[in-house]
Amino acid sequence: LMCAMIYHRVQCNFSKRKFLAVLFLLSCNALAMTAASSAAAPVSSGVVAPSTIVDAALPVEGSGGGGNPIVQLAGYVKDSVVRMKDGTVELYTNHQKCNEIRSKQQLYAKLHDIKGKAAIAKAGGISYAEFDFLQRGKEDRSKLTQLVFMMFAAPNFLPYAIWLFPNMMPSPFSPVDGGSLGAVPETSIQRISRERTHAVIQTMLDLERGVHVPPTMSKLNPFGKKATSRAMVRLDRMGKIASSFLTTNQASGSDGAELVLDILEKDIYTHEEPKKRDIMLATVPKPIISGLAKAIEGQSSSFDLAFMVRGKILNHLRKVTDADDFLVNTKIDELDSELLAEACKTRLIGGPNRSDDENRESLSKWLEQTSIRPASKISAGGLHYNGNLARAALMCYHAVDGARDARSSSYLPRLLFQGQQQAPVVEEEEVVTRKRRSRRGK
């Protein structure tokens, strides 16, 4: 936003090309300044004493403010130039490494007589770490293409786009997510856990509200009352299904995931080929789509359009599907802790303080439910598989399961009903005895 204001002040004196160069440097540095310093101090997910919060919130002597503004401005410009140079070099180095990995894939495909671009990408010959690096490189190149297009086609809107969508920057120019350093510092996984819990709760509130309050835009269409009423009835039905699921005993972990797949089995496996609207998740209510998008991003977005939100989810599902197809032929035990945690995080599995054994078991179960079992059912003949719906449903479940986990970083929503759950059951005879004793005392 500040970049846009500066542009309107200096556009009479600077050429557009010079401004674009300065704007790109400033935007890269502005996003990088939001990162925390390398590692944030981990905190417990339990209740924090108020005195601790007050003490942590006090300003540290000598931090922030003060200093020579000219020196600060010179340092800011220097940091921007250095970040731009380092990011460009890293982006080019990553591109060269991607070319080397693709050469290994093509050589493996040639030796095993594998043809077709899609088949070569899933054939193997590389490790999962190299496959993950290729996926990240492809995403960075796509972001760079969009960024360059906006710089020349719509330079006036570029500052607003970066402000509204900070994830549009390629990874070499984006800050390393080290969590946050607020009154109570938190790590990256703790921040994501907290944001996902908030997304789950907000989705439930939106579902409940949608049953009783029609959408605002529906009032503009006097002929759409019946369609709005049908949509509200569907939301009510889905809310009742969710309530019955949440109150089911032992509906957690892998057992809960199996229960979700059993409920949606007729929609996931069909005798006829799924329609495009079913594959595009057009039948899924908007509150669930919006909540799932927030859980995937791990942060609250300030500006979202319906088609953009659905597009983000479908793009994420496509990447997860490609990774699943590769992981099926990979030994999960060979993945290191970082790759294992990242794979689970991408699928909304788990949260803070999970061991490698837990993540490995959850990822293996995910592959069994989304790839191995469907392949065997399809090979038997007569059934079609809607992978997008199955993976979206499991992601929603794992987000809810993570919010209910005692290790979740968002502790207040979890503790809301803990008093009622832990309160001892008072028998009727005991209540009568207490009343008699109170009367005798009087």
Salt bridges, closest charged atoms under 4 A:
ASP86 OD1 - LYS85 NZ 2.97
GLU130 OE2 - LYS104 NZ 2.82
ASP132 OD2 - ARG136 NE 2.86
GLU139 OE2 - LYS143 NZ 3.61
GLU139 OE1 - LYS319 NZ 3.44
ASP177 OD2 - ARG191 NH2 2.28
GLU186 OE2 - ARG194 NH2 2.52
GLU195 OE2 - ARG194 NH1 3.44
ASP236 OD2 - LYS240 NZ 3.58
GLU258 OE2 - LYS365 NZ 3.61
GLU258 OE2 - ARG373 NH2 2.81
GLU265 OE2 - LYS377 NZ 3.43
GLU297 OE2 - LYS312 NZ 2.84
ASP304 OD1 - LYS312 NZ 3.47
ASP322 OD2 - ARG318 NH1 3.86
ASP324 OD1 - ARG347 NH2 2.74
ASP324 OD2 - ARG391 NE 2.92
ASP325 OD2 - LYS122 NZ 3.17
ASP333 OD1 - ARG360 NE 3.57
GLU342 OE2 - ARG136 NH2 3.48
GLU342 OE1 - LYS345 NZ 3.32
ASP357 OD1 - ARG360 NH1 3.57
GLU358 OE1 - ARG407 NH1 3.13
GLU368 OE2 - ARG373 NE 3.74
ASP405 OD2 - ARG407 NH2 3.13
GLU430 OE2 - ARG434 NH2 2.97
